[in-house]
Amino acid sequence: MSKKTLIIQVDINYGTQWGDKNTVKFLRTHCIPSVQSYCRKNNYEYTLIKNSKYEKDIGKFDFFYTKVKHYSIERYYYFNNDYEQTVYIDNDVFIFNEAEALPNITGLMSVKEPDGNSSKIFREVNNLESHHPYYNSGVIMTDHLTSSHLANYMLSRLENYIRAKGKNTDNMMLNEYILENQNNFTRLDDKWNYMPFLPNAKIIHKPNFFHFVGVQGKELIKIILDNGFEVNDFLKNATFQYS
């Protein structure tokens, strides 16, 4: 019998930290529905967060650099739950029709982000070796115990204004958590958060989750919209290379 699994996404107000109204429309008409379809196919529970608990409970938007960036923290209010597995997915992630069911989830799991400016900053401020990995917060998978622990950690830091070192982002905070809890962390295969447009990205075949991250992700959305491409088939058959 499959484990009781919850998948969480956030779509509050404007709906994204980047892009224009066409980008937001694309996320709401293609990306989010692809995740919802994936949940129905695999009998996962699904929650789309559309109202801000942070705004209600705290109200001040002075933790991150801009107001909209605060909505990235909303996910952690929902990680305190009774589900055996909790998965968070950014709303600019598209899940292929052919995607596999989720892997067996133990502890905290996420995908390594290709080396770039953020990973360099993280290593420098924490005095880490040059090869120390940096992980992307766009897809996070947790088992029950870790889900609650991660939520309490993040919300405690928020309430006590303990910002990330070096670069004040939710992604950097997640990597600080991983650094403190390395024995309970497992790196996910890149197919669970494919980011082909980031510098130094590895090109892979048959990904499950495609992440429209970065400026190039926004440009690709425009190409798809301008040409009326069917998203699943276009992404499945396209070849991507960062330049």
N, C-alpha and C positions, 0 to 999 in steps of 0.2 A: 504494500500500500504506500502510495507516494506521501511525502511529508506535506504538512499544511504550510503553504508558502504564500507570502504577501509580497507583491511588487508595488513600489511606490514611485509616483512621479509628481512634479510640482509645476503648476501652470497658474500663477497668481498675477492678476492685473495685466501688465503689458505682455507677460508670458516668457520673456527671454532677456538676457543681459546684452544681447548683441543683435544686429540686423535691423531691417525695416519691417513695415507692416506685411509685406509679401513673405518675408522670412517667417514671421510669426504665424501667418496663415498656413504656410507649408508645414510647419511643425504640428499645427492643430489638425490639419486635414490628412497628413501622411505619416508623420513620425509617431505621434501619440496613438493614433488608431492602430498602427502596426504593433505596438506594445500591447494594447488592449486585445487585439486578435490573438497574439501569442499567449496571453493569459487564458483566454477562452479555450484555445486549442489544448493547453496543458493543464487545465483545471487549477490555475493559480488565482488567488484572490487579488484584486486590484484596487488601489486607491489613488485618485487624482486630487492632489491638494490644490484647492482653488481659493481658500481663505487663509489669511495669515494668523497663526497662533502667536507668532513673535510680536506682531503689531499689537495684538490684544493684551498679551502678558507683559511686554516690556515697553513697547511704544516708541522708544528712541532709536533712530536709525543712525547711530554713531559708532557702531562696532567695525563695520567694513567701510570702504571708501565711498560707496554710493548706496542709495536706498535699495535699489533693485538687487544688489548683491546680497542683502540680508535674507532674501527669500531662499537662498541656497541652504540656509540653516534649518529651514522648516522641516526637512526630511527627518531630522533627528527626534522631533516630537513624536513621530510615528514609529520610531524604532523600539520604543518601549511598548511591547505588545505581547500577545499570547501565542504568536505564530512560531512554528519550529524553525522557519527560515524567513528572513526578510531581505529583500533585494531593492536597491534604489537604482533608477535609471534616469539619466538626464533627458529632458524633453526634446533634445536635438539628436537623439539616437533613433535609428531606423532598424527594426528587426525584420530580417528576411523571412519570407514565407517558409523557406526550407530550414530554418534554424532548428538546432537541436534543443531538446529539453535541458533545463539547467543542470549543471554538474552537481555532484554531492558536495554540499557546503559544510565546511568545518571552520570554526573561528571566523576570522575576517579574510575576505578574498577580494582582490582587485587586480587590474592590469597595469603593468609598468608603462609609464609615459615615456615616449622617445626623448632622449636627452636634449635639453634646451636651456633656456634662460632660467626657468623655474627650478629645474633640478640642480643647476649650478649654484643658485642662491641658497637652496636648501642645504646642500653639502657644505658650503662656505660657512654659514651661520651656525651650523651644528658640528663643525670640525670633523666632517666625515671624509672617508677616502673617495678618490675621484670616480670609482666605479660603483659607489653606493646607489642603489636604484631609487627612483622617485615614482610614485604611483598616481594614477589619474582617478579623481573622485566621481567621474561620470557614470561609472558602474560600480556599485558596492554590494557585495554579498556577505551575509552574516548568518550564523546559527543563532539559536535563541539566547543563550547566555551572553554571547558577544554583542548581540543587538542591543540588549539593555545596557551593557557596560559602555558601549560606544555612545549611546544616547546620553547617558548620565555624564560622561566625560565632556561631550561637546556642549551640552546645555549648562553644565557647571562653569565651563570656561566663558560662555556667553554671559551668564549672569554676573560673573566676577571680572569681566572685561580683561580676560587673559588672551591677548591677541597672539597670532602666529609671529614667529621671528622672521625677519628678513623681508617677507612679502605677506601682507595681511589678507589672505584668502582662505576660503574653506578647504581648498585643495591642499594648501600648506598645513593647515590644522590636521587634516587626515593623515598626512605623512608624519607629523609629530606624534600622533597617536600610534601609528604603526611602529615608529622608532622605539616607543616606550613599551610596545607589546609584540615584539618580533616573534616570540615563541608561539603566538596565537595567530600568526599570519601566514597565508599561502598565496603565492603569485598565481593569478589566472592566466591562461593562454590568451594571446592577443586577439583571438577570434571572438572573445566576449566583449571587446571594446576596441574595434578596429579604427585607428586614427591615421589614415594614410597621408594626410596633408601636413602633419607636424614634421619639422626637420628631423632627420635621422630615423624616420619611420621605416619599419620593415614591411615590405609588400607581401601580403599573404593571400591565399586562395580560400574560398568558401568560408568567409567569416559568418558569424551568427548575428552580431550587433555592429552596425555601421554608425560611427560617431561623426556628425557634421561639425567638427571642432575647427576653430581658427578662421582666418580670413578666407582661405581657400574653400572651406566648407560652405561659407556664405555664397561664394562665387559659383560653386557647384549647384546650389539650390536655385540660383538665378538661371543657370543653363538648363536645368531640368524644367523649370517653369516656362521659360521662353520657348522651348522646343516641344513642350507637351509630352515629355517622355514618361513612360510607365516606370515608376520608381524602382520597384523590385527587380525587374528585368534589366533596366539600365545599369543599376549598381552591380548586379550580379555578373554582367558581361563586360563592364568597363575595366580598363587598366589604369591605375593611378600611380603617379610618381611625383614626389615633392620636388619643386624647383624654386 
